[in-house]
């Protein structure tokens, strides 16, 4: 289930701003700021506890986990795990479909 | 937050941007991420997270409506792993108050 894909070039923010730069003709500096701001806005929304829905791409859902009893796997002693929030990434049907074209 | 709210907020940060341009920027960014995932590439966004794909094993499934058997072959599914900073900000004090909801 957790098989890794063969290692290929990894894309970064720089590649995304490059795409904005080439396709829209903004300056490189502006393209970098735009890409940074998109992810900062999404981060802020998530930090506020607000889900982010990007139609055609995916939804970032915030789920609250209750306190539960866990165990330190090394020592075997019981520890309580504090309530926390986790982010669930739910790809849209379109995105899932795109992954398997051809 | 929805896509259109993201576009609006982006325009507030960039007053010279038209709505059309702001929409295009958002489309290009997520389009690039989708296409990279489609090619099996990883997209690593420091502080935010990593987008990648994972392989699911083939399995026999059934159409829940008709009961018909069908074979699902190997398929790639989109995957996202949250980054350290985003994880911390999700659980920072300022967001604790929203925990009750």
N, CA and C atoms of all chains as a GROMACS GRO file, in nm:
protein
  609
    1UNK      N    1   0.081  -0.120   0.000
    1UNK     CA    2   0.000   0.000   0.000
    1UNK      C    3   0.085   0.126   0.000
    2UNK      N    4   0.203   0.117   0.063
    2UNK     CA    5   0.283   0.238   0.074
    2UNK      C    6   0.399   0.238  -0.024
    3UNK      N    7   0.384   0.164  -0.132
    3UNK     CA    8   0.492   0.158  -0.231
    3UNK      C    9   0.528   0.297  -0.282
    4UNK      N   10   0.655   0.325  -0.284
    4UNK     CA   11   0.700   0.455  -0.334
    4UNK      C   12   0.712   0.452  -0.486
    5UNK      N   13   0.686   0.567  -0.545
    5UNK     CA   14   0.706   0.580  -0.689
    5UNK      C   15   0.855   0.587  -0.716
    6UNK      N   16   0.898   0.548  -0.837
    6UNK     CA   17   1.038   0.567  -0.868
    6UNK      C   18   1.075   0.714  -0.853
    7UNK      N   19   1.192   0.740  -0.800
    7UNK     CA   20   1.231   0.877  -0.771
    7UNK      C   21   1.252   0.958  -0.897
    8UNK      N   22   1.180   1.069  -0.908
    8UNK     CA   23   1.198   1.160  -1.020
    8UNK      C   24   1.219   1.298  -0.964
    9UNK      N   25   1.243   1.390  -1.052
    9UNK     CA   26   1.264   1.528  -1.009
    9UNK      C   27   1.151   1.573  -0.918
   10UNK      N   28   1.186   1.640  -0.813
   10UNK     CA   29   1.086   1.694  -0.722
   10UNK      C   30   1.064   1.840  -0.754
   11UNK      N   31   0.937   1.878  -0.759
   11UNK     CA   32   0.905   2.017  -0.785
   11UNK      C   33   0.901   2.096  -0.654
   12UNK      N   34   0.936   2.223  -0.664
   12UNK     CA   35   0.931   2.309  -0.546
   12UNK      C   36   0.852   2.435  -0.579
   13UNK      N   37   0.845   2.524  -0.480
   13UNK     CA   38   0.781   2.655  -0.502
   13UNK      C   39   0.839   2.725  -0.625
   14UNK      N   40   0.971   2.711  -0.642
   14UNK     CA   41   1.038   2.779  -0.753
   14UNK      C   42   0.979   2.736  -0.887
   15UNK      N   43   0.947   2.606  -0.901
   15UNK     CA   44   0.889   2.557  -1.027
   15UNK      C   45   0.748   2.613  -1.047
   16UNK      N   46   0.674   2.628  -0.937
   16UNK     CA   47   0.539   2.682  -0.948
   16UNK      C   48   0.543   2.829  -0.988
   17UNK      N   49   0.634   2.905  -0.927
   17UNK     CA   50   0.641   3.047  -0.963
   17UNK      C   51   0.695   3.064  -1.105
   18UNK      N   52   0.782   2.972  -1.146
   18UNK     CA   53   0.832   2.972  -1.283
   18UNK      C   54   0.715   2.957  -1.381
   19UNK      N   55   0.623   2.866  -1.350
   19UNK     CA   56   0.506   2.843  -1.436
   19UNK      C   57   0.420   2.968  -1.443
   20UNK      N   58   0.402   3.035  -1.329
   20UNK     CA   59   0.323   3.159  -1.326
   20UNK      C   60   0.394   3.266  -1.409
   21UNK      N   61   0.525   3.274  -1.392
   21UNK     CA   62   0.606   3.371  -1.465
   21UNK      C   63   0.594   3.350  -1.616
   22UNK      N   64   0.611   3.226  -1.662
   22UNK     CA   65   0.605   3.197  -1.805
   22UNK      C   66   0.466   3.216  -1.864
   23UNK      N   67   0.364   3.173  -1.788
   23UNK     CA   68   0.230   3.173  -1.846
   23UNK      C   69   0.158   3.307  -1.835
   24UNK      N   70   0.198   3.389  -1.738
   24UNK     CA   71   0.125   3.515  -1.721
   24UNK      C   72   0.207   3.639  -1.746
   25UNK      N   73   0.338   3.623  -1.752
   25UNK     CA   74   0.421   3.738  -1.782
   25UNK      C   75   0.437   3.838  -1.671
   26UNK      N   76   0.412   3.796  -1.546
   26UNK     CA   77   0.446   3.883  -1.434
   26UNK      C   78   0.597   3.876  -1.416
   27UNK      N   79   0.652   3.968  -1.336
   27UNK     CA   80   0.795   3.958  -1.308
   27UNK      C   81   0.819   3.834  -1.222
   28UNK      N   82   0.944   3.790  -1.222
   28UNK     CA   83   0.978   3.672  -1.141
   28UNK      C   84   0.949   3.696  -0.994
   29UNK      N   85   0.983   3.817  -0.950
   29UNK     CA   86   0.963   3.851  -0.809
   29UNK      C   87   0.814   3.846  -0.773
   30UNK      N   88   0.732   3.902  -0.861
   30UNK     CA   89   0.587   3.902  -0.839
   30UNK      C   90   0.533   3.759  -0.839
   31UNK      N   91   0.583   3.678  -0.934
   31UNK     CA   92   0.536   3.538  -0.943
   31UNK      C   93   0.570   3.463  -0.815
   32UNK      N   94   0.688   3.487  -0.759
   32UNK     CA   95   0.728   3.421  -0.634
   32UNK      C   96   0.636   3.464  -0.521
   33UNK      N   97   0.608   3.595  -0.514
   33UNK     CA   98   0.521   3.646  -0.407
   33UNK      C   99   0.381   3.587  -0.418
   34UNK      N  100   0.330   3.575  -0.541
   34UNK     CA  101   0.195   3.522  -0.561
   34UNK      C  102   0.186   3.378  -0.511
   35UNK      N  103   0.284   3.296  -0.548
   35UNK     CA  104   0.282   3.156  -0.507
   35UNK      C  105   0.295   3.145  -0.355
   36UNK      N  106   0.388   3.222  -0.298
   36UNK     CA  107   0.404   3.221  -0.152
   36UNK      C  108   0.275   3.262  -0.083
   37UNK      N  109   0.210   3.366  -0.135
   37UNK     CA  110   0.088   3.416  -0.072
   37UNK      C  111  -0.026   3.315  -0.080
   38UNK      N  112  -0.035   3.242  -0.190
   38UNK     CA  113  -0.141   3.140  -0.200
   38UNK      C  114  -0.128   3.040  -0.086
   39UNK      N  115  -0.006   2.990  -0.064
   39UNK     CA  116   0.009   2.889   0.040
   39UNK      C  117   0.001   2.948   0.180
   40UNK      N  118   0.039   3.076   0.192
   40UNK     CA  119   0.025   3.141   0.322
   40UNK      C  120  -0.124   3.162   0.356
   41UNK      N  121  -0.204   3.198   0.256
   41UNK     CA  122  -0.348   3.217   0.280
   41UNK      C  123  -0.415   3.085   0.318
   42UNK      N  124  -0.375   2.979   0.250
   42UNK     CA  125  -0.431   2.847   0.282
   42UNK      C  126  -0.389   2.806   0.424
   43UNK      N  127  -0.261   2.829   0.456
   43UNK     CA  128  -0.211   2.797   0.590
   43UNK      C  129  -0.287   2.874   0.696
   44UNK      N  130  -0.310   3.003   0.672
   44UNK     CA  131  -0.382   3.085   0.769
   44UNK      C  132  -0.523   3.033   0.793
   45UNK      N  133  -0.590   2.995   0.685
   45UNK     CA  134  -0.725   2.942   0.698
   45UNK      C  135  -0.724   2.815   0.783
   46UNK      N  136  -0.628   2.727   0.755
   46UNK     CA  137  -0.618   2.602   0.831
   46UNK      C  138  -0.584   2.630   0.977
   47UNK      N  139  -0.494   2.727   1.001
   47UNK     CA  140  -0.456   2.761   1.138
   47UNK      C  141  -0.576   2.815   1.217
   48UNK      N  142  -0.669   2.879   1.146
   48UNK     CA  143  -0.790   2.930   1.210
   48UNK      C  144  -0.892   2.820   1.235
   49UNK      N  145  -0.863   2.702   1.183
   49UNK     CA  146  -0.955   2.591   1.200
   49UNK      C  147  -1.060   2.585   1.091
   50UNK      N  148  -1.031   2.653   0.982
   50UNK     CA  149  -1.128   2.661   0.871
   50UNK      C  150  -1.084   2.568   0.757
   51UNK      N  151  -1.173   2.480   0.715
   51UNK     CA  152  -1.143   2.390   0.603
   51UNK      C  153  -1.116   2.469   0.476
   52UNK      N  154  -1.039   2.410   0.385
   52UNK     CA  155  -1.012   2.476   0.257
   52UNK      C  156  -1.061   2.386   0.144
   53UNK      N  157  -1.153   2.439   0.064
   53UNK     CA  158  -1.210   2.360  -0.046
   53UNK      C  159  -1.167   2.419  -0.178
   54UNK      N  160  -1.086   2.346  -0.252
   54UNK     CA  161  -1.043   2.394  -0.382
   54UNK      C  162  -1.106   2.304  -0.488
   55UNK      N  163  -1.216   2.351  -0.544
   55UNK     CA  164  -1.292   2.269  -0.637
   55UNK      C  165  -1.204   2.222  -0.752
   56UNK      N  166  -1.221   2.098  -0.790
   56UNK     CA  167  -1.143   2.041  -0.900
   56UNK      C  168  -1.006   1.993  -0.855
   57UNK      N  169  -0.967   2.029  -0.732
   57UNK     CA  170  -0.837   1.984  -0.682
   57UNK      C  171  -0.855   1.896  -0.559
   58UNK      N  172  -0.882   1.957  -0.448
   58UNK     CA  173  -0.896   1.878  -0.326
   58UNK      C  174  -0.954   1.961  -0.214
   59UNK      N  175  -0.990   1.895  -0.105
   59UNK     CA  176  -1.035   1.962   0.016
   59UNK      C  177  -0.938   1.930   0.128
   60UNK      N  178  -0.899   2.032   0.202
   60UNK     CA  179  -0.821   2.011   0.324
   60UNK      C  180  -0.917   2.021   0.440
   61UNK      N  181  -0.945   1.907   0.503
   61UNK     CA  182  -1.041   1.900   0.612
   61UNK      C  183  -0.970   1.892   0.745
   62UNK      N  184  -1.016   1.971   0.841
   62UNK     CA  185  -0.956   1.965   0.973
   62UNK      C  186  -1.039   1.872   1.061
   63UNK      N  187  -0.973   1.774   1.118
   63UNK     CA  188  -1.042   1.680   1.204
   63UNK      C  189  -0.989   1.692   1.344
   64UNK      N  190  -1.080   1.692   1.442
   64UNK     CA  191  -1.038   1.701   1.581
   64UNK      C  192  -1.029   1.561   1.640
   65UNK      N  193  -0.916   1.532   1.701
   65UNK     CA  194  -0.896   1.402   1.764
   65UNK      C  195  -0.912   1.420   1.914
   66UNK      N  196  -0.983   1.324   1.976
   66UNK     CA  197  -1.003   1.331   2.120
   66UNK      C  198  -0.880   1.278   2.194
   67UNK      N  199  -0.877   1.302   2.323
   67UNK     CA  200  -0.772   1.244   2.407
   67UNK      C  201  -0.784   1.092   2.400
   68UNK      N  202  -0.673   1.025   2.390
   68UNK     CA  203  -0.680   0.879   2.397
   68UNK      C  204  -0.556   0.827   2.465
   69UNK      N  205  -0.568   0.704   2.513
   69UNK     CA  206  -0.457   0.642   2.581
   69UNK      C  207  -0.367   0.572   2.480
   70UNK      N  208  -0.242   0.610   2.481
   70UNK     CA  209  -0.148   0.543   2.394
   70UNK      C  210  -0.040   0.478   2.478
   71UNK      N  211   0.056   0.419   2.411
   71UNK     CA  212   0.163   0.354   2.483
   71UNK      C  213   0.296   0.394   2.422
   72UNK      N  214   0.390   0.419   2.505
   72UNK     CA  215   0.525   0.442   2.456
   72UNK      C  216   0.577   0.308   2.405
   73UNK      N  217   0.599   0.295   2.276
   73UNK     CA  218   0.637   0.165   2.220
   73UNK      C  219   0.770   0.114   2.276
   74UNK      N  220   0.854   0.205   2.322
   74UNK     CA  221   0.984   0.163   2.375
   74UNK      C  222   0.973   0.107   2.515
   75UNK      N  223   0.904   0.182   2.601
   75UNK     CA  224   0.900   0.143   2.742
   75UNK      C  225   0.772   0.069   2.778
   76UNK      N  226   0.672   0.077   2.692
   76UNK     CA  227   0.546   0.009   2.719
   76UNK      C  228   0.458   0.081   2.819
   77UNK      N  229   0.502   0.200   2.865
   77UNK     CA  230   0.420   0.269   2.964
   77UNK      C  231   0.307   0.346   2.896
   78UNK      N  232   0.194   0.351   2.966
   78UNK     CA  233   0.076   0.417   2.911
   78UNK      C  234   0.088   0.568   2.923
   79UNK      N  235   0.058   0.638   2.817
   79UNK     CA  236   0.059   0.784   2.822
   79UNK      C  237  -0.069   0.832   2.757
   80UNK      N  238  -0.122   0.943   2.806
   80UNK     CA  239  -0.242   0.994   2.742
   80UNK      C  240  -0.200   1.088   2.629
   81UNK      N  241  -0.264   1.073   2.517
   81UNK     CA  242  -0.234   1.157   2.402
   81UNK      C  243  -0.334   1.272   2.400
   82UNK      N  244  -0.283   1.392   2.407
   82UNK     CA  245  -0.367   1.510   2.418
   82UNK      C  246  -0.455   1.528   2.295
   83UNK      N  247  -0.572   1.593   2.313
   83UNK     CA  248  -0.656   1.620   2.197
   83UNK      C  249  -0.579   1.706   2.098
   84UNK      N  250  -0.596   1.678   1.972
   84UNK     CA  251  -0.522   1.757   1.872
   84UNK      C  252  -0.601   1.757   1.744
   85UNK      N  253  -0.555   1.840   1.653
   85UNK     CA  254  -0.622   1.846   1.524
   85UNK      C  255  -0.531   1.790   1.416
   86UNK      N  256  -0.590   1.718   1.325
   86UNK     CA  257  -0.513   1.665   1.213
   86UNK      C  258  -0.577   1.714   1.083
   87UNK      N  259  -0.495   1.717   0.981
   87UNK     CA  260  -0.544   1.764   0.852
   87UNK      C  261  -0.569   1.643   0.762
   88UNK      N  262  -0.686   1.638   0.703
   88UNK     CA  263  -0.713   1.530   0.611
   88UNK      C  264  -0.723   1.587   0.470
   89UNK      N  265  -0.649   1.524   0.379
   89UNK     CA  266  -0.645   1.568   0.240
   89UNK      C  267  -0.739   1.480   0.160
   90UNK      N  268  -0.844   1.541   0.105
   90UNK     CA  269  -0.941   1.463   0.028
   90UNK      C  270  -0.938   1.507  -0.117
   91UNK      N  271  -0.871   1.429  -0.202
   91UNK     CA  272  -0.863   1.467  -0.343
   91UNK      C  273  -1.000   1.465  -0.407
   92UNK      N  274  -1.023   1.557  -0.501
   92UNK     CA  275  -1.150   1.560  -0.571
   92UNK      C  276  -1.158   1.443  -0.668
   93UNK      N  277  -1.279   1.411  -0.710
   93UNK     CA  278  -1.299   1.301  -0.805
   93UNK      C  279  -1.218   1.328  -0.932
   94UNK      N  280  -1.216   1.456  -0.972
   94UNK     CA  281  -1.145   1.494  -1.094
   94UNK      C  282  -0.996   1.465  -1.081
   95UNK      N  283  -0.938   1.504  -0.968
   95UNK     CA  284  -0.795   1.482  -0.946
   95UNK      C  285  -0.762   1.333  -0.945
   96UNK      N  286  -0.847   1.254  -0.879
   96UNK     CA  287  -0.824   1.109  -0.873
   96UNK      C  288  -0.827   1.049  -1.012
   97UNK      N  289  -0.920   1.100  -1.094
   97UNK     CA  290  -0.934   1.051  -1.230
   97UNK      C  291  -0.810   1.086  -1.313
   98UNK      N  292  -0.764   1.210  -1.295
   98UNK     CA  293  -0.647   1.257  -1.370
   98UNK      C  294  -0.523   1.173  -1.344
   99UNK      N  295  -0.511   1.119  -1.224
   99UNK     CA  296  -0.392   1.041  -1.189
   99UNK      C  297  -0.380   0.917  -1.274
  100UNK      N  298  -0.492   0.867  -1.326
  100UNK     CA  299  -0.489   0.738  -1.393
  100UNK      C  300  -0.528   0.743  -1.540
  101UNK      N  301  -0.507   0.858  -1.602
  101UNK     CA  302  -0.530   0.867  -1.745
  101UNK      C  303  -0.415   0.794  -1.814
  102UNK      N  304  -0.449   0.711  -1.910
  102UNK     CA  305  -0.355   0.626  -1.985
  102UNK      C  306  -0.291   0.518  -1.898
  103UNK      N  307  -1.264   2.799   0.361
  103UNK     CA  308  -1.226   2.884   0.250
  103UNK      C  309  -1.244   2.808   0.118
  104UNK      N  310  -1.302   2.874   0.022
  104UNK     CA  311  -1.320   2.813  -0.109
  104UNK      C  312  -1.221   2.872  -0.208
  105UNK      N  313  -1.221   2.817  -0.328
  105UNK     CA  314  -1.132   2.868  -0.431
  105UNK      C  315  -1.157   3.018  -0.458
  106UNK      N  316  -1.286   3.056  -0.464
  106UNK     CA  317  -1.315   3.196  -0.495
  106UNK      C  318  -1.277   3.288  -0.380
  107UNK      N  319  -1.287   3.239  -0.256
  107UNK     CA  320  -1.242   3.320  -0.143
  107UNK      C  321  -1.090   3.337  -0.145
  108UNK      N  322  -1.022   3.231  -0.187
  108UNK     CA  323  -0.876   3.238  -0.199
  108UNK      C  324  -0.838   3.344  -0.303
  109UNK      N  325  -0.912   3.344  -0.415
  109UNK     CA  326  -0.888   3.442  -0.521
  109UNK      C  327  -0.909   3.585  -0.468
  110UNK      N  328  -1.019   3.605  -0.395
  110UNK     CA  329  -1.048   3.737  -0.340
  110UNK      C  330  -0.938   3.783  -0.244
  111UNK      N  331  -0.896   3.693  -0.156
  111UNK     CA  332  -0.793   3.729  -0.059
  111UNK      C  333  -0.659   3.758  -0.126
  112UNK      N  334  -0.632   3.685  -0.234
  112UNK     CA  335  -0.508   3.708  -0.309
  112UNK      C  336  -0.511   3.846  -0.375
  113UNK      N  337  -0.628   3.886  -0.422
  113UNK     CA  338  -0.643   4.018  -0.483
  113UNK      C  339  -0.624   4.130  -0.381
  114UNK      N  340  -0.665   4.103  -0.257
  114UNK     CA  341  -0.647   4.204  -0.152
  114UNK      C  342  -0.499   4.226  -0.123
  115UNK      N  343  -0.420   4.119  -0.134
  115UNK     CA  344  -0.276   4.131  -0.111
  115UNK      C  345  -0.205   4.192  -0.232
  116UNK      N  346  -0.267   4.178  -0.348
  116UNK     CA  347  -0.207   4.228  -0.473
  116UNK      C  348  -0.308   4.317  -0.545
  117UNK      N  349  -0.317   4.442  -0.502
  117UNK     CA  350  -0.423   4.532  -0.554
  117UNK      C  351  -0.416   4.555  -0.705
  118UNK      N  352  -0.299   4.533  -0.764
  118UNK     CA  353  -0.289   4.558  -0.908
  118UNK      C  354  -0.337   4.440  -0.992
  119UNK      N  355  -0.369   4.331  -0.924
  119UNK     CA  356  -0.410   4.209  -0.994
  119UNK      C  357  -0.559   4.216  -1.028
  120UNK      N  358  -0.594   4.183  -1.153
  120UNK     CA  359  -0.736   4.176  -1.186
  120UNK      C  360  -0.791   4.042  -1.137
  121UNK      N  361  -0.923   4.033  -1.130
  121UNK     CA  362  -0.982   3.907  -1.083
  121UNK      C  363  -0.945   3.792  -1.176
  122UNK      N  364  -0.948   3.821  -1.305
  122UNK     CA  365  -0.914   3.721  -1.406
  122UNK      C  366  -0.771   3.668  -1.384
  123UNK      N  367  -0.680   3.763  -1.356
  123UNK     CA  368  -0.540   3.724  -1.334
  123UNK      C  369  -0.525   3.642  -1.207
  124UNK      N  370  -0.594   3.686  -1.101
  124UNK     CA  371  -0.585   3.613  -0.974
  124UNK      C  372  -0.638   3.470  -0.992
  125UNK      N  373  -0.748   3.457  -1.067
  125UNK     CA  374  -0.803   3.323  -1.094
  125UNK      C  375  -0.703   3.238  -1.171
  126UNK      N  376  -0.640   3.301  -1.270
  126UNK     CA  377  -0.542   3.228  -1.351
  126UNK      C  378  -0.424   3.180  -1.268
  127UNK      N  379  -0.376   3.267  -1.178
  127UNK     CA  380  -0.262   3.228  -1.094
  127UNK      C  381  -0.298   3.104  -1.012
  128UNK      N  382  -0.417   3.108  -0.949
  128UNK     CA  383  -0.460   2.994  -0.868
  128UNK      C  384  -0.475   2.868  -0.955
  129UNK      N  385  -0.534   2.886  -1.074
  129UNK     CA  386  -0.549   2.772  -1.166
  129UNK      C  387  -0.414   2.714  -1.206
  130UNK      N  388  -0.319   2.802  -1.237
  130UNK     CA  389  -0.187   2.755  -1.281
  130UNK      C  390  -0.117   2.678  -1.170
  131UNK      N  391  -0.121   2.734  -1.048
  131UNK     CA  392  -0.052   2.669  -0.936
  131UNK      C  393  -0.108   2.528  -0.912
  132UNK      N  394  -0.241   2.516  -0.901
  132UNK     CA  395  -0.295   2.384  -0.871
  132UNK      C  396  -0.295   2.294  -0.994
  133UNK      N  397  -0.299   2.354  -1.112
  133UNK     CA  398  -0.286   2.276  -1.235
  133UNK      C  399  -0.147   2.214  -1.246
  134UNK      N  400  -0.044   2.293  -1.210
  134UNK     CA  401   0.093   2.242  -1.213
  134UNK      C  402   0.111   2.128  -1.113
  135UNK      N  403   0.052   2.145  -0.996
  135UNK     CA  404   0.064   2.041  -0.893
  135UNK      C  405  -0.005   1.913  -0.943
  136UNK      N  406  -0.125   1.927  -1.002
  136UNK     CA  407  -0.197   1.811  -1.054
  136UNK      C  408  -0.116   1.740  -1.162
  137UNK      N  409  -0.063   1.819  -1.255
  137UNK     CA  410   0.012   1.759  -1.366
  137UNK      C  411   0.138   1.690  -1.317
  138UNK      N  412   0.205   1.750  -1.220
  138UNK     CA  413   0.326   1.687  -1.166
  138UNK      C  414   0.291   1.554  -1.099
  139UNK      N  415   0.182   1.553  -1.024
  139UNK     CA  416   0.140   1.429  -0.959
  139UNK      C  417   0.105   1.323  -1.063
  140UNK      N  418   0.043   1.370  -1.170
  140UNK     CA  419   0.005   1.279  -1.279
  140UNK      C  420   0.129   1.211  -1.338
  141UNK      N  421   0.239   1.287  -1.346
  141UNK     CA  422   0.365   1.232  -1.397
  141UNK      C  423   0.437   1.150  -1.291
  142UNK      N  424   0.382   1.142  -1.172
  142UNK     CA  425   0.444   1.067  -1.065
  142UNK      C  426   0.551   1.144  -0.991
  143UNK      N  427   0.554   1.277  -1.012
  143UNK     CA  428   0.653   1.358  -0.942
  143UNK      C  429   0.602   1.402  -0.806
  144UNK      N  430   0.695   1.440  -0.721
  144UNK     CA  431   0.661   1.494  -0.590
  144UNK      C  432   0.666   1.646  -0.597
  145UNK      N  433   0.584   1.712  -0.520
  145UNK     CA  434   0.590   1.857  -0.510
  145UNK      C  435   0.612   1.888  -0.363
  146UNK      N  436   0.728   1.944  -0.336
  146UNK     CA  437   0.765   1.969  -0.198
  146UNK      C  438   0.755   2.118  -0.168
  147UNK      N  439   0.664   2.155  -0.080
  147UNK     CA  440   0.646   2.295  -0.044
  147UNK      C  441   0.685   2.312   0.102
  148UNK      N  442   0.806   2.362   0.124
  148UNK     CA  443   0.860   2.380   0.259
  148UNK      C  444   0.761   2.448   0.351
  149UNK      N  445   0.740   2.388   0.466
  149UNK     CA  446   0.652   2.449   0.564
  149UNK      C  447   0.506   2.415   0.542
  150UNK      N  448   0.472   2.374   0.420
  150UNK     CA  449   0.332   2.344   0.390
  150UNK      C  450   0.309   2.192   0.387
  151UNK      N  451   0.382   2.127   0.299
  151UNK     CA  452   0.368   1.982   0.290
  151UNK      C  453   0.419   1.928   0.158
  152UNK      N  454   0.399   1.801   0.138
  152UNK     CA  455   0.446   1.736   0.016
  152UNK      C  456   0.328   1.667  -0.053
  153UNK      N  457   0.312   1.697  -0.181
  153UNK     CA  458   0.213   1.626  -0.262
  153UNK      C  459   0.284   1.515  -0.337
  154UNK      N  460   0.226   1.396  -0.337
  154UNK     CA  461   0.286   1.286  -0.411
  154UNK      C  462   0.174   1.190  -0.449
  155UNK      N  463   0.210   1.081  -0.514
  155UNK     CA  464   0.110   0.980  -0.544
  155UNK      C  465   0.153   0.849  -0.482
  156UNK      N  466   0.057   0.767  -0.451
  156UNK     CA  467   0.088   0.634  -0.400
  156UNK      C  468   0.015   0.533  -0.486
  157UNK      N  469   0.076   0.415  -0.494
  157UNK     CA  470   0.019   0.310  -0.576
  157UNK      C  471  -0.074   0.223  -0.493
  158UNK      N  472  -0.191   0.198  -0.546
  158UNK     CA  473  -0.283   0.106  -0.479
  158UNK      C  474  -0.280  -0.027  -0.553
  159UNK      N  475  -0.284  -0.135  -0.477
  159UNK     CA  476  -0.278  -0.268  -0.537
  159UNK      C  477  -0.408  -0.296  -0.614
  160UNK      N  478  -0.400  -0.382  -0.718
  160UNK     CA  479  -0.522  -0.416  -0.789
  160UNK      C  480  -0.613  -0.498  -0.697
  161UNK      N  481  -0.741  -0.484  -0.713
  161UNK     CA  482  -0.831  -0.565  -0.631
  161UNK      C  483  -0.962  -0.590  -0.705
  162UNK      N  484  -1.027  -0.697  -0.660
  162UNK     CA  485  -1.158  -0.730  -0.714
  162UNK      C  486  -1.261  -0.648  -0.638
  163UNK      N  487  -1.344  -0.577  -0.710
  163UNK     CA  488  -1.445  -0.499  -0.641
  163UNK      C  489  -1.582  -0.533  -0.696
  164UNK      N  490  -1.682  -0.479  -0.634
  164UNK     CA  491  -1.818  -0.502  -0.681
  164UNK      C  492  -1.888  -0.368  -0.697
  165UNK      N  493  -1.969  -0.360  -0.798
  165UNK     CA  494  -2.054  -0.242  -0.812
  165UNK      C  495  -2.161  -0.254  -0.704
  166UNK      N  496  -2.164  -0.164  -0.609
  166UNK     CA  497  -2.257  -0.179  -0.497
  166UNK      C  498  -2.403  -0.175  -0.540
  167UNK      N  499  -2.429  -0.117  -0.653
  167UNK     CA  500  -2.568  -0.106  -0.701
  167UNK      C  501  -2.615  -0.235  -0.766
  168UNK      N  502  -2.532  -0.288  -0.857
  168UNK     CA  503  -2.575  -0.403  -0.935
  168UNK      C  504  -2.517  -0.534  -0.882
  169UNK      N  505  -2.414  -0.526  -0.796
  169UNK     CA  506  -2.352  -0.647  -0.746
  169UNK      C  507  -2.255  -0.707  -0.845
  170UNK      N  508  -2.241  -0.642  -0.958
  170UNK     CA  509  -2.154  -0.688  -1.065
  170UNK      C  510  -2.007  -0.686  -1.022
  171UNK      N  511  -1.934  -0.788  -1.057
  171UNK     CA  512  -1.791  -0.792  -1.023
  171UNK      C  513  -1.712  -0.708  -1.122
  172UNK      N  514  -1.612  -0.638  -1.073
  172UNK     CA  515  -1.524  -0.571  -1.166
  172UNK      C  516  -1.382  -0.571  -1.111
  173UNK      N  517  -1.285  -0.569  -1.199
  173UNK     CA  518  -1.147  -0.573  -1.156
  173UNK      C  519  -1.089  -0.433  -1.158
  174UNK      N  520  -1.040  -0.391  -1.046
  174UNK     CA  521  -0.972  -0.262  -1.041
  174UNK      C  522  -0.822  -0.292  -1.051
  175UNK      N  523  -0.757  -0.233  -1.151
  175UNK     CA  524  -0.615  -0.260  -1.167
  175UNK      C  525  -0.535  -0.165  -1.078
  176UNK      N  526  -0.404  -0.174  -1.088
  176UNK     CA  527  -0.317  -0.081  -1.016
  176UNK      C  528  -0.362   0.061  -1.040
  177UNK      N  529  -0.373   0.139  -0.937
  177UNK     CA  530  -0.401   0.278  -0.966
  177UNK      C  531  -0.323   0.370  -0.873
  178UNK      N  532  -0.298   0.489  -0.925
  178UNK     CA  533  -0.226   0.590  -0.848
  178UNK      C  534  -0.329   0.674  -0.776
  179UNK      N  535  -0.304   0.703  -0.651
  179UNK     CA  536  -0.393   0.795  -0.580
  179UNK      C  537  -0.312   0.914  -0.530
  180UNK      N  538  -0.374   1.033  -0.535
  180UNK     CA  539  -0.306   1.153  -0.485
  180UNK      C  540  -0.286   1.142  -0.334
  181UNK      N  541  -0.174   1.192  -0.287
  181UNK     CA  542  -0.142   1.182  -0.145
  181UNK      C  543  -0.080   1.313  -0.098
  182UNK      N  544  -0.110   1.352   0.024
  182UNK     CA  545  -0.052   1.475   0.080
  182UNK      C  546  -0.001   1.448   0.219
  183UNK      N  547   0.123   1.488   0.245
  183UNK     CA  548   0.178   1.476   0.378
  183UNK      C  549   0.201   1.616   0.432
  184UNK      N  550   0.142   1.644   0.546
  184UNK     CA  551   0.150   1.779   0.603
  184UNK      C  552   0.293   1.813   0.646
  185UNK      N  553   0.331   1.938   0.627
  185UNK     CA  554   0.464   1.984   0.666
  185UNK      C  555   0.468   2.022   0.814
  186UNK      N  556   0.589   2.030   0.866
  186UNK     CA  557   0.609   2.057   1.009
  186UNK      C  558   0.542   2.188   1.053
  187UNK      N  559   0.569   2.293   0.976
  187UNK     CA  560   0.520   2.424   1.018
  187UNK      C  561   0.367   2.429   1.016
  188UNK      N  562   0.308   2.375   0.912
  188UNK     CA  563   0.161   2.376   0.901
  188UNK      C  564   0.099   2.295   1.015
  189UNK      N  565   0.163   2.182   1.047
  189UNK     CA  566   0.115   2.097   1.155
  189UNK      C  567   0.118   2.172   1.287
  190UNK      N  568   0.228   2.247   1.309
  190UNK     CA  569   0.239   2.325   1.433
  190UNK      C  570   0.134   2.435   1.437
  191UNK      N  571   0.115   2.500   1.323
  191UNK     CA  572   0.018   2.610   1.322
  191UNK      C  573  -0.124   2.561   1.338
  192UNK      N  574  -0.150   2.440   1.291
  192UNK     CA  575  -0.282   2.379   1.307
  192UNK      C  576  -0.311   2.356   1.455
  193UNK      N  577  -0.207   2.328   1.533
  193UNK     CA  578  -0.225   2.299   1.674
  193UNK      C  579  -0.171   2.407   1.767
  194UNK      N  580  -0.153   2.527   1.712
  194UNK     CA  581  -0.103   2.636   1.796
  194UNK      C  582  -0.214   2.689   1.884
  195UNK      N  583  -0.178   2.774   1.982
  195UNK     CA  584  -0.276   2.824   2.079
  195UNK      C  585  -0.393   2.895   2.013
  196UNK      N  586  -0.363   2.979   1.916
  196UNK     CA  587  -0.470   3.059   1.855
  196UNK      C  588  -0.578   2.972   1.791
  197UNK      N  589  -0.543   2.848   1.756
  197UNK     CA  590  -0.645   2.764   1.693
  197UNK      C  591  -0.708   2.669   1.794
  198UNK      N  592  -0.659   2.673   1.920
  198UNK     CA  593  -0.716   2.585   2.023
  198UNK      C  594  -0.863   2.614   2.048
  199UNK      N  595  -0.899   2.744   2.042
  199UNK     CA  596  -1.036   2.784   2.074
  199UNK      C  597  -1.136   2.720   1.978
  200UNK      N  598  -1.091   2.694   1.857
  200UNK     CA  599  -1.181   2.637   1.757
  200UNK      C  600  -1.196   2.487   1.773
  201UNK      N  601  -1.126   2.432   1.873
  201UNK     CA  602  -1.124   2.287   1.892
  201UNK      C  603  -1.260   2.232   1.929
  202UNK      N  604  -1.337   2.315   2.003
  202UNK     CA  605  -1.465   2.266   2.053
  202UNK      C  606  -1.566   2.243   1.943
  203UNK      N  607  -1.558   2.318   1.839
  203UNK     CA  608  -1.659   2.309   1.734
  203UNK      C  609  -1.658   2.175   1.664
   0.00000   0.00000   0.00000
